[in-house]
Amino acid sequence: MLTSLVHSETVLNADVIQLAAKLGVTAILPKVLEMTRSVFPEARLEVEAYQDHELADEWWLVIVVRHQIDDPYELVAVTSDWHHRLFDCCPAHLAGAFSIDTSDRS
């Protein structure tokens, strides 16, 4: 089942919605995605549920950013900005529920 709780360009799979509820970040997820869009305005975003393969109970939501940034220094700066701004839209105790993946390019 696909559901969109956020911008029409980002569709969330049922596993992502269930994990967001389990992590207590359902209401914050749209804010995090909007902030991510403002940091990466030209990127396509996806959200994945990710489990740490070494720790069975460690799960988080990964914002996959399909960007077109060629300069690695710019990508590091923009990604750093994302990490700082995460705390503007997400309480610190819930920020650990989110991660970003900028390894894939459009």
CORBELTA-V845153 format. One record per residue. SS is DSSP state (~ for helix, > for strand, _ for the rest). Layout:
ss->SS
ss->SS
This chain:
ss->_
ss->>
ss->>
ss->_
ss->_
ss->_
ss->_
ss->_
ss->_
ss->_
ss->_
ss->>
ss->>
ss->~
ss->~
ss->~
ss->~
ss->~
ss->~
ss->~
ss->~
ss->~
ss->~
ss->_
ss->_
ss->~
ss->~
ss->~
ss->~
ss->~
ss->~
ss->~
ss->~
ss->~
ss->~
ss->~
ss->~
ss->~
ss->~
ss->_
ss->_
ss->_
ss->_
ss->>
ss->>
ss->>
ss->>
ss->>
ss->>
ss->>
ss->>
ss->_
ss->_
ss->_
ss->_
ss->_
ss->_
ss->_
ss->>
ss->>
ss->>
ss->>
ss->>
ss->>
ss->>
ss->>
ss->>
ss->_
ss->_
ss->_
ss->_
ss->~
ss->~
ss->~
ss->~
ss->~
ss->~
ss->~
ss->~
ss->~
ss->~
ss->~
ss->~
ss->~
ss->~
ss->~
ss->~
ss->~
ss->~
ss->_
ss->_
ss->~
ss->~
ss->~
ss->~
ss->_
ss->_
ss->>
ss->>
ss->>
ss->>
ss->_
ss->_
ss->_
ss->>
ss->_
